[in-house]
């Protein structure tokens, strides 16, 4: 019981950290190309992960761990950041929230396929209601979209769900922060090369907000968030803890209200109550 509670608490902290990812990415792609942003954030996070691995003298992964680590890297180090960066050139950050509502369901599905979990049938009911609530709220609040942007977001969600589930399964053997650290280190040579070829021709005129956004998605979204998130999925269960992502859009709106002074409407609170009940139900039956 204590292990499960710790997992849900750690997962919630990871979700709160991830909540600022899409808004920060939206700001950053106004000054950096999606390819440079993806590779630069991976390199910065890989340096942090490598330092932690060396300082704490972690043993190297076995040969059997390499393929799962590659899947994690493809899903969350390269796939999701790159595809969302490309998508946010066509759609608004608020519109992208529609698809974040589908991420818990994708994570749960891959948790069954890759993690061997078998949630209670009632879990899927709560998961579908929660996803529908988030999608409905986000659609009502979102700006314009485009077919290209929507398709890119769908692909990003599928890769992210796979990366989450694969990383959580691997975390049971290696540990949460070790998984994301090794995945980052594994992808660093390629990401460093890409960043060199895609860096801006001139650094003049890049706004401070863009640098701050790059720092956030590199340190928090790409590293610290995964430290808590993979630990949570490993301890509390992939399918169950994954439902906490249903709260991510609402945390994002709260951050926008606090830091950007955007209006918070009553439907946000009503939808949040429904989602919290769905998360509680999913936790009960996961």
URKAGI-V185906 format. One record per residue. N is the residue number from 1. RES is the residue in one letter. SS is DSSP state (2 for helix, 1 for strand, 0 for the rest). Layout:
BEGIN
N,RES,SS
N,RES,SS
END
This chain:
BEGIN
1,X,0
2,X,2
3,X,2
4,X,2
5,X,2
6,X,2
7,X,2
8,X,2
9,X,2
10,X,2
11,X,2
12,X,2
13,X,2
14,X,2
15,X,2
16,X,2
17,X,2
18,X,2
19,X,0
20,X,0
21,X,2
22,X,2
23,X,2
24,X,2
25,X,2
26,X,2
27,X,2
28,X,2
29,X,0
30,X,0
31,X,0
32,X,0
33,X,0
34,X,2
35,X,2
36,X,2
37,X,2
38,X,2
39,X,2
40,X,2
41,X,2
42,X,2
43,X,2
44,X,2
45,X,2
46,X,2
47,X,2
48,X,2
49,X,2
50,X,2
51,X,2
52,X,2
53,X,2
54,X,2
55,X,2
56,X,0
57,X,0
58,X,0
59,X,0
60,X,0
61,X,0
62,X,0
63,X,2
64,X,2
65,X,2
66,X,2
67,X,2
68,X,2
69,X,2
70,X,2
71,X,2
72,X,2
73,X,2
74,X,2
75,X,2
76,X,2
77,X,2
78,X,2
79,X,2
80,X,2
81,X,2
82,X,2
83,X,2
84,X,2
85,X,2
86,X,2
87,X,2
88,X,0
89,X,0
90,X,0
91,X,0
92,X,0
93,X,2
94,X,2
95,X,2
96,X,2
97,X,2
98,X,2
99,X,2
100,X,2
101,X,2
102,X,2
103,X,2
104,X,2
105,X,2
106,X,2
107,X,2
108,X,2
109,X,2
110,X,2
111,X,2
112,X,2
113,X,2
114,X,2
115,X,2
116,X,0
117,X,0
118,X,0
119,X,0
120,X,0
121,X,2
122,X,2
123,X,2
124,X,2
125,X,2
126,X,2
127,X,2
128,X,2
129,X,2
130,X,2
131,X,2
132,X,2
133,X,2
134,X,2
135,X,2
136,X,2
137,X,2
138,X,2
139,X,2
140,X,2
141,X,2
142,X,0
143,X,0
144,X,0
145,X,0
146,X,0
147,X,2
148,X,2
149,X,2
150,X,2
151,X,2
152,X,2
153,X,2
154,X,2
155,X,2
156,X,2
157,X,2
158,X,2
159,X,2
160,X,2
161,X,2
162,X,2
163,X,2
164,X,2
165,X,2
166,X,2
167,X,2
168,X,2
169,X,2
170,X,2
171,X,2
172,X,2
173,X,2
174,X,2
175,X,0
176,X,2
177,X,2
178,X,2
179,X,2
180,X,2
181,X,2
182,X,2
183,X,2
184,X,2
185,X,2
186,X,2
187,X,2
188,X,2
189,X,2
190,X,2
191,X,2
192,X,2
193,X,2
194,X,2
195,X,2
196,X,2
197,X,2
198,X,2
199,X,0
200,X,0
201,X,0
202,X,0
203,X,0
204,X,0
205,X,0
206,X,0
207,X,0
208,X,2
209,X,2
210,X,2
211,X,2
212,X,2
213,X,2
214,X,2
215,X,2
216,X,2
217,X,2
218,X,2
219,X,2
220,X,2
221,X,2
222,X,2
223,X,2
224,X,2
225,X,2
226,X,2
227,X,2
228,X,2
229,X,2
230,X,2
231,X,2
232,X,2
233,X,2
234,X,2
235,X,2
236,X,2
237,X,0
238,X,2
239,X,2
240,X,2
241,X,2
242,X,2
243,X,2
244,X,2
245,X,2
246,X,2
247,X,2
248,X,2
249,X,2
250,X,2
251,X,2
252,X,2
253,X,2
254,X,2
255,X,2
256,X,2
257,X,2
258,X,2
259,X,2
260,X,0
261,X,0
262,X,0
263,X,0
264,X,0
265,X,0
266,X,2
267,X,2
268,X,2
269,X,2
270,X,2
271,X,2
272,X,2
273,X,2
274,X,2
275,X,2
276,X,2
277,X,2
278,X,2
279,X,2
280,X,2
281,X,2
282,X,2
283,X,2
284,X,2
285,X,2
286,X,0
END
